[in-house]
């Protein structure tokens, strides 16, 4: 099957030594967890995981043109 | 012995009173709201002689407890027509507490045109006539008082906006760097202006200090509490590094960043104004990415922001201000927003109310979208000089909407809605509707659980669980606001089991009390209910616990979310 393109956005200190936003290719249905681990993160570092602007569980399967946004545990108010 | 200071501005007399037994266990918001509810006729004019302005440090203020230096101010609000409590960092709360001042109550109103200053010290409070500092901005007032009374003097002041009794006027409090923190919301600066008090100077020389009932137990609990604050990723790392402005990108991504006067949920210019960009800019220009608003703050979410030449531009540069002028007014230039922030501090106006008022003014065509230079000009030349236009904008978003016939006016109880769209973050919409304070995100910060995954998870786009979430957080917040604690201790308190018991243990060790978690929750409920009762007696009704109509009719991008709670669902908030 043809690979899918997913836009990955990183925030706060996740950007250090990596990138702000980049398109990556994955096998169809790849889970958020695999993408996160593939970027060299530990799962415990994840504060917020959003797919297309909505919170998603780590086993959420990704589709063509999805946007995956990863935030460490941060907050404000 | 703790005491109550009472100042009568009608006959210019002062008194030192014993603390009534029923107020002994109260502090901060619990005390200001209790005093306002007991002594202020709810239907009085907020800027008339029957309103009272009350200041109270929190229960733990003045102790070594981390983050306990918040000062509450309370009165009937000239903006909302209901009760108001607004709390602030700075140095005044700890000075009041060390002086044994449980509360300072200012009542009455002078008959003539004269202005006054209050001097608070170990022997009580005196009233003096004031001429020299009238008309000056807050920074000049603080500088002059430090030159006159010494660097250590505490200052609580109003700027020109408070002197003009504008309903977005705030009360400024000197911070440890000689800059400003604000009792921001609800127009309390106008109440102080109506009493014709330009400033309150505080001298804590010879203060008796705090007597702890059980110093050892206090030390033990304090250690646990501080460790929880440092261990939690939000209070220990996120807030110190990026400040509150880290939220720009989070809310943009979640589609909850109100943009172009609440037309959209995302802002194309978010990267130019976000916390990550701000952090890098501060570091590159030699500013300070970390800064505490009061001594003893271990979170240090504030910062000092320099201009391109490396000179001080502003501090305490918060997400809500940056969102308000940034996304909401389409100003994608952080330096323009920083300059406006500094001017708002100097004029003494609420940076949330004013930023939202500018958004409504742009919608009305009074100035172009995104024109930061014109915002700066209006702040200086119109609001600063008290022109008719300046007074309209300085009276808040509701006033601008009514004056210019705008229907998209984001307010609840006439107080501007802050930086989180209630259509796409529904829990915060319940807080905006039901808080006795009017639209106020800090009153029950559901963003923690709706967006940040702190204290569990409640889907921000669904209605389920939002009323209960907002209720629990508003009850907890009313209690925390009474302790003198910064609301950001809620992040560790929601996630780390030792945190809240340690906070209660500190209160018990301070006063020799035996409070339980249930007592503290009970205090929060009592405070909310007495505030609500004041509002109902003032003439507000459940019809005031509603969002403006456009939130129900106009979907917001990108989720096409609308506000879809029924009146009955909202009113169920009060079933406790």
Interface residues (C-beta under 8 A of the other chain):
Chain A: X9 X11 X12 X13 X15 X20 X47 X48 X50 X53 X54 X55 X69 X71 X72 X73 X74 X75 X76 X77
Chain B: X233 X234 X237 X238 X239 X241 X242 X243 X244 X245 X246 X247 X249 X250 X253 X254 X255 X271 X275 X276 X301 X319 X441 X442 X445 X447 X448 X451 X452 X453 X454 X457 X459 X460 X461 X487 X488 X491 X558 X559
